[in-house]
Amino acid sequence: SNTHLSEGNKIQASCKPSLMYRLQRALPIDKWGVVQNLSVSPADGQYRTKKHKYKMTIADDAVVSS
């Protein structure tokens, strides 16, 4: 079932500092968006910021739309 997608669970995401300004404009906090070209990996370790079991890393050449 995809009910977890409609609930809007938050996921930890990271990118290079040079990409941050563009992402902040394209993906406002608490808004839905589409990101193409990212990787998803298990969220574990000392710096885990969300309860979600995965985290995403947004690539430099990502395409972002809201």
Rosetta blueprint (number, residue, H / E / L):
1 S L
2 N L
3 T H
4 H H
5 L H
6 S H
7 E L
8 G L
9 N L
10 K L
11 I L
12 Q E
13 A E
14 S E
15 C L
16 K L
17 P H
18 S H
19 L H
20 M H
21 Y H
22 R H
23 L H
24 Q H
25 R H
26 A H
27 L L
28 P L
29 I L
30 D L
31 K L
32 W L
33 G L
34 V E
35 V E
36 Q E
37 N E
38 L E
39 S E
40 V E
41 S E
42 P E
43 A L
44 D L
45 G L
46 Q L
47 Y L
48 R L
49 T L
50 K L
51 K L
52 H L
53 K L
54 Y E
55 K E
56 M E
57 T E
58 I E
59 A E
60 D E
61 D E
62 A E
63 V E
64 V E
65 S E
66 S L
